[in-house]
Amino acid sequence: MLVNVGYGNVVNMNKVISIVRADAAPIKRMIQNAKDAGLAVDATCGRKTKCILVMDSGHLVLSALLPETIESRVKTPMDYEKHNEEMEE
């Protein structure tokens, strides 16, 4: 499932291991290490990084959206599909 992580950038949520806030010092170090290794994908469009998506490939996707916003975007399509299935029964 593809989900918009801000400013027209989309991520395959089936490949996401976790979504974490970017404000803690260990996470900032993780971001810097990923940038140094060429494993960081910047989807912030120049805005402040508020969360990162850790991918199963080891890549980090930097997003300017809050984790709660991305979570709600993930939940909405699933809830919609579940509602449609219930209506068919």
Order of alpha helices (4+ residues) and beta strands (2+ residues): beta-beta-beta-alpha-beta-beta-beta-alpha
